[in-house]
Amino acid sequence: LATKSATTTPAWWGVWTLLTHRGARDMRSPEFLGPRIGDKVFVAILIAALYSRLGTKGPVERVAGIPALLFLQAIMPGFAAAAYMPSLFLERALYVRERNDGLYRPATYLVSKLLVEVAVVFLISIPTAALIFYVCALEGSFIIFWLIYLLTSLCGLSCGYFVASLAPTMDAANAALPTYVTALLFFAGYTLRRRDQPVWLRWFGWTNFLMYAWNALMLNNFSGEPGLLGLDGTPVLEFYDVVPGPPLGCHMAMLALFACLFSALAWAGLAFKRLQQR
């Protein structure tokens, strides 16, 4: 991949070299693209079929159905992160050898991998988000709806890379990631409102990127309907404890922050964890 050592080669050149060789090959590979596209297309079609024209129905159907739809939209990228983990495991031996040979730094390798993954996520997120938004007749801005979905997908992607960078085996990673995401969904605010959660566990919701994703989706959809009431007669956003709380922009900023945090932790795992015993 390179004729110079990582200490003398500019970082951008290492990223470009990895992108033009391995990245370009991955973007043409059905084995690489299939797991990253197939599940998202299937889930989008399934949600669109189940909740078709939900936004045009009566207030009872909307109050009961739309929060559930948005909850599914928020949590699915977390579980979809499992599709990204095998990439690091399959290349682990190659990464260790090339890093020890001084071909690139851990950051160079991670950035090149993330750029390819982000390109795929970006391209597939537009049609799948449009399918759900328009077929289900949701309210609010489609651009914001898509951006929330994209940011949540990036959180799931970087979280998957973080788990893969630390897990000793693929089996361990496949056990750790679903367990973590399942724990997060209980604190996202839909299955149990924050006011109903134990006080000593309520803090966990604020460390939960799924909560910020669901709250942002709820704000985008229901902010224009202040007269729509929840089960207790209060506005639906108040019923689910979405307001009073951070505004929509803060939730989206937190999603971007989590994506950066998980990426930084993935770099730390690649840089400092001993990946193979010799």
CORQUIHU-V934838 format. One record per residue. N is the residue number from 1. RES is the residue in one letter. SS is DSSP state (h for helix, s for strand, l for the rest). PHI is phi in whole degrees, -180 to 180 (* if undefined). NEAR is the number of other C-alpha atoms within 10 Angstrom. Layout:
n->N res->RES ss->SS phi->PHI near->NEAR
n->N res->RES ss->SS phi->PHI near->NEAR
This chain:
n->1 res->L ss->l phi->* near->11
n->2 res->A ss->l phi->-153 near->14
n->3 res->T ss->l phi->-106 near->8
n->4 res->K ss->l phi->-111 near->13
n->5 res->S ss->l phi->-77 near->15
n->6 res->A ss->l phi->-65 near->19
n->7 res->T ss->l phi->-77 near->11
n->8 res->T ss->l phi->-110 near->10
n->9 res->T ss->l phi->-88 near->14
n->10 res->P ss->l phi->-59 near->13
n->11 res->A ss->h phi->-61 near->17
n->12 res->W ss->h phi->-64 near->12
n->13 res->W ss->h phi->-70 near->14
n->14 res->G ss->h phi->-64 near->23
n->15 res->V ss->h phi->-63 near->21
n->16 res->W ss->h phi->-62 near->13
n->17 res->T ss->h phi->-64 near->16
n->18 res->L ss->h phi->-65 near->20
n->19 res->L ss->h phi->-68 near->20
n->20 res->T ss->h phi->-73 near->12
n->21 res->H ss->h phi->-95 near->11
n->22 res->R ss->h phi->-79 near->14
n->23 res->G ss->h phi->-62 near->20
n->24 res->A ss->h phi->-64 near->12
n->25 res->R ss->h phi->-67 near->11
n->26 res->D ss->h phi->-63 near->16
n->27 res->M ss->h phi->-68 near->16
n->28 res->R ss->l phi->-105 near->10
n->29 res->S ss->l phi->-97 near->11
n->30 res->P ss->h phi->-62 near->11
n->31 res->E ss->h phi->-65 near->10
n->32 res->F ss->h phi->-80 near->17
n->33 res->L ss->h phi->-77 near->15
n->34 res->G ss->h phi->-56 near->11
n->35 res->P ss->h phi->-66 near->14
n->36 res->R ss->h phi->-89 near->20
n->37 res->I ss->h phi->-112 near->18
n->38 res->G ss->h phi->-58 near->11
n->39 res->D ss->h phi->-66 near->14
n->40 res->K ss->h phi->-69 near->19
n->41 res->V ss->h phi->-66 near->16
n->42 res->F ss->h phi->-61 near->12
n->43 res->V ss->h phi->-64 near->16
n->44 res->A ss->h phi->-63 near->20
n->45 res->I ss->h phi->-65 near->15
n->46 res->L ss->h phi->-65 near->13
n->47 res->I ss->h phi->-63 near->17
n->48 res->A ss->h phi->-62 near->21
n->49 res->A ss->h phi->-70 near->14
n->50 res->L ss->h phi->-73 near->12
n->51 res->Y ss->l phi->-113 near->17
n->52 res->S ss->l phi->-56 near->18
n->53 res->R ss->l phi->59 near->16
n->54 res->L ss->h phi->-61 near->18
n->55 res->G ss->h phi->-68 near->21
n->56 res->T ss->h phi->-95 near->13
n->57 res->K ss->l phi->-86 near->13
n->58 res->G ss->l phi->-68 near->9
n->59 res->P ss->h phi->-63 near->14
n->60 res->V ss->h phi->-65 near->12
n->61 res->E ss->h phi->-63 near->12
n->62 res->R ss->h phi->-70 near->17
n->63 res->V ss->h phi->-65 near->19
n->64 res->A ss->h phi->-81 near->13
n->65 res->G ss->h phi->-94 near->16
n->66 res->I ss->h phi->-66 near->20
n->67 res->P ss->h phi->-58 near->21
n->68 res->A ss->h phi->-67 near->16
n->69 res->L ss->h phi->-60 near->21
n->70 res->L ss->h phi->-67 near->20
n->71 res->F ss->h phi->-64 near->23
n->72 res->L ss->h phi->-62 near->15
n->73 res->Q ss->h phi->-62 near->24
n->74 res->A ss->h phi->-78 near->25
n->75 res->I ss->h phi->-88 near->24
n->76 res->M ss->h phi->-60 near->19
n->77 res->P ss->h phi->-60 near->22
n->78 res->G ss->h phi->-66 near->27
n->79 res->F ss->h phi->-73 near->18
n->80 res->A ss->h phi->-67 near->18
n->81 res->A ss->l phi->-63 near->23
n->82 res->A ss->h phi->-61 near->23
n->83 res->A ss->h phi->-70 near->19
n->84 res->Y ss->h phi->-91 near->20
n->85 res->M ss->h phi->-67 near->23
n->86 res->P ss->h phi->-58 near->17
n->87 res->S ss->h phi->-58 near->13
n->88 res->L ss->h phi->-70 near->19
n->89 res->F ss->h phi->-69 near->20
n->90 res->L ss->h phi->-67 near->11
n->91 res->E ss->l phi->-102 near->10
n->92 res->R ss->h phi->-62 near->17
n->93 res->A ss->h phi->-63 near->13
n->94 res->L ss->h phi->-66 near->12
n->95 res->Y ss->h phi->-63 near->19
n->96 res->V ss->h phi->-62 near->16
n->97 res->R ss->h phi->-65 near->11
n->98 res->E ss->h phi->-69 near->15
n->99 res->R ss->h phi->-68 near->17
n->100 res->N ss->h phi->-64 near->11
n->101 res->D ss->l phi->-81 near->11
n->102 res->G ss->l phi->79 near->16
n->103 res->L ss->l phi->-79 near->22
n->104 res->Y ss->l phi->-162 near->26
n->105 res->R ss->l phi->-90 near->19
n->106 res->P ss->h phi->-57 near->19
n->107 res->A ss->h phi->-63 near->19
n->108 res->T ss->h phi->-62 near->21
n->109 res->Y ss->h phi->-62 near->20
n->110 res->L ss->h phi->-65 near->19
n->111 res->V ss->h phi->-62 near->19
n->112 res->S ss->h phi->-65 near->20
n->113 res->K ss->h phi->-66 near->19
n->114 res->L ss->h phi->-67 near->17
n->115 res->L ss->h phi->-62 near->14
n->116 res->V ss->h phi->-66 near->16
n->117 res->E ss->h phi->-64 near->21
n->118 res->V ss->h phi->-64 near->16
n->119 res->A ss->h phi->-61 near->12
n->120 res->V ss->h phi->-66 near->15
n->121 res->V ss->h phi->-61 near->20
n->122 res->F ss->h phi->-61 near->17
n->123 res->L ss->h phi->-68 near->12
n->124 res->I ss->h phi->-81 near->17
n->125 res->S ss->h phi->-69 near->21
n->126 res->I ss->h phi->-67 near->16
n->127 res->P ss->h phi->-67 near->14
n->128 res->T ss->h phi->-70 near->20
n->129 res->A ss->h phi->-65 near->23
n->130 res->A ss->h phi->-65 near->16
n->131 res->L ss->h phi->-59 near->18
n->132 res->I ss->h phi->-68 near->25
n->133 res->F ss->h phi->-64 near->22
n->134 res->Y ss->h phi->-84 near->15
n->135 res->V ss->h phi->-68 near->18
n->136 res->C ss->l phi->-84 near->21
n->137 res->A ss->l phi->55 near->17
n->138 res->L ss->l phi->-77 near->23
n->139 res->E ss->l phi->-95 near->19
n->140 res->G ss->l phi->88 near->18
n->141 res->S ss->l phi->-94 near->13
n->142 res->F ss->h phi->-66 near->17
n->143 res->I ss->h phi->-60 near->12
n->144 res->I ss->h phi->-67 near->17
n->145 res->F ss->h phi->-57 near->24
n->146 res->W ss->h phi->-67 near->21
n->147 res->L ss->h phi->-63 near->18
n->148 res->I ss->h phi->-63 near->27
n->149 res->Y ss->h phi->-63 near->28
n->150 res->L ss->h phi->-63 near->23
n->151 res->L ss->h phi->-64 near->24
n->152 res->T ss->h phi->-65 near->28
n->153 res->S ss->h phi->-63 near->27
n->154 res->L ss->h phi->-68 near->27
n->155 res->C ss->h phi->-63 near->27
n->156 res->G ss->h phi->-63 near->29
n->157 res->L ss->h phi->-59 near->27
n->158 res->S ss->h phi->-69 near->28
n->159 res->C ss->h phi->-66 near->28
n->160 res->G ss->h phi->-61 near->28
n->161 res->Y ss->h phi->-66 near->31
n->162 res->F ss->h phi->-62 near->24
n->163 res->V ss->h phi->-63 near->24
n->164 res->A ss->h phi->-65 near->28
n->165 res->S ss->h phi->-71 near->25
n->166 res->L ss->h phi->-104 near->19
n->167 res->A ss->l phi->-66 near->21
n->168 res->P ss->l phi->-72 near->15
n->169 res->T ss->l phi->-139 near->12
n->170 res->M ss->h phi->-65 near->16
n->171 res->D ss->h phi->-62 near->9
n->172 res->A ss->h phi->-65 near->13
n->173 res->A ss->h phi->-65 near->23
n->174 res->N ss->h phi->-67 near->18
n->175 res->A ss->h phi->-85 near->12
n->176 res->A ss->h phi->-72 near->15
n->177 res->L ss->h phi->-64 near->23
n->178 res->P ss->h phi->-62 near->16
n->179 res->T ss->h phi->-63 near->12
n->180 res->Y ss->h phi->-66 near->14
n->181 res->V ss->h phi->-66 near->21
n->182 res->T ss->h phi->-63 near->13
n->183 res->A ss->h phi->-62 near->13
n->184 res->L ss->h phi->-66 near->20
n->185 res->L ss->h phi->-66 near->23
n->186 res->F ss->l phi->-67 near->17
n->187 res->F ss->l phi->-110 near->24
n->188 res->A ss->l phi->-76 near->25
n->189 res->G ss->l phi->109 near->23
n->190 res->Y ss->l phi->-95 near->19
n->191 res->T ss->l phi->-67 near->12
n->192 res->L ss->l phi->-149 near->13
n->193 res->R ss->l phi->-65 near->16
n->194 res->R ss->h phi->-59 near->19
n->195 res->R ss->h phi->-66 near->12
n->196 res->D ss->h phi->-95 near->9
n->197 res->Q ss->l phi->-79 near->15
n->198 res->P ss->l phi->-56 near->9
n->199 res->V ss->h phi->-57 near->9
n->200 res->W ss->h phi->-76 near->7
n->201 res->L ss->h phi->-112 near->10
n->202 res->R ss->h phi->-64 near->15
n->203 res->W ss->h phi->-63 near->13
n->204 res->F ss->h phi->-63 near->13
n->205 res->G ss->h phi->-62 near->19
n->206 res->W ss->h phi->-77 near->13
n->207 res->T ss->h phi->-102 near->14
n->208 res->N ss->l phi->-114 near->20
n->209 res->F ss->h phi->-69 near->30
n->210 res->L ss->h phi->-67 near->29
n->211 res->M ss->h phi->-64 near->26
n->212 res->Y ss->h phi->-66 near->27
n->213 res->A ss->h phi->-65 near->28
n->214 res->W ss->h phi->-67 near->29
n->215 res->N ss->h phi->-61 near->30
n->216 res->A ss->h phi->-65 near->26
n->217 res->L ss->h phi->-64 near->28
n->218 res->M ss->h phi->-64 near->23
n->219 res->L ss->h phi->-64 near->18
n->220 res->N ss->h phi->-64 near->19
n->221 res->N ss->h phi->-85 near->22
n->222 res->F ss->h phi->-106 near->20
n->223 res->S ss->l phi->-63 near->17
n->224 res->G ss->l phi->-86 near->11
n->225 res->E ss->l phi->-127 near->13
n->226 res->P ss->l phi->-66 near->12
n->227 res->G ss->l phi->-85 near->13
n->228 res->L ss->l phi->-78 near->17
n->229 res->L ss->s phi->-104 near->17
n->230 res->G ss->l phi->-84 near->17
n->231 res->L ss->l phi->-68 near->12
n->232 res->D ss->l phi->-99 near->9
n->233 res->G ss->l phi->88 near->11
n->234 res->T ss->l phi->-93 near->14
n->235 res->P ss->s phi->-53 near->20
n->236 res->V ss->h phi->-60 near->24
n->237 res->L ss->h phi->-69 near->22
n->238 res->E ss->h phi->-72 near->16
n->239 res->F ss->h phi->-60 near->16
n->240 res->Y ss->l phi->-92 near->21
n->241 res->D ss->l phi->62 near->16
n->242 res->V ss->l phi->-76 near->23
n->243 res->V ss->l phi->-127 near->15
n->244 res->P ss->l phi->-72 near->8
n->245 res->G ss->l phi->-179 near->11
n->246 res->P ss->l phi->-60 near->12
n->247 res->P ss->l phi->-71 near->13
n->248 res->L ss->h phi->-56 near->20
n->249 res->G ss->h phi->-61 near->12
n->250 res->C ss->h phi->-68 near->13
n->251 res->H ss->h phi->-62 near->22
n->252 res->M ss->h phi->-67 near->22
n->253 res->A ss->h phi->-64 near->14
n->254 res->M ss->h phi->-66 near->18
n->255 res->L ss->h phi->-62 near->27
n->256 res->A ss->h phi->-63 near->18
n->257 res->L ss->h phi->-65 near->15
n->258 res->F ss->h phi->-65 near->22
n->259 res->A ss->h phi->-61 near->21
n->260 res->C ss->h phi->-67 near->16
n->261 res->L ss->h phi->-64 near->16
n->262 res->F ss->h phi->-63 near->21
n->263 res->S ss->h phi->-65 near->24
n->264 res->A ss->h phi->-64 near->16
n->265 res->L ss->h phi->-67 near->18
n->266 res->A ss->h phi->-63 near->23
n->267 res->W ss->h phi->-61 near->21
n->268 res->A ss->h phi->-62 near->16
n->269 res->G ss->h phi->-64 near->20
n->270 res->L ss->h phi->-68 near->25
n->271 res->A ss->h phi->-83 near->16
n->272 res->F ss->h phi->-116 near->11
n->273 res->K ss->l phi->-81 near->13
n->274 res->R ss->l phi->-79 near->11
n->275 res->L ss->l phi->-82 near->19
n->276 res->Q ss->l phi->-140 near->9
n->277 res->Q ss->l phi->-90 near->4
n->278 res->R ss->l phi->-118 near->3
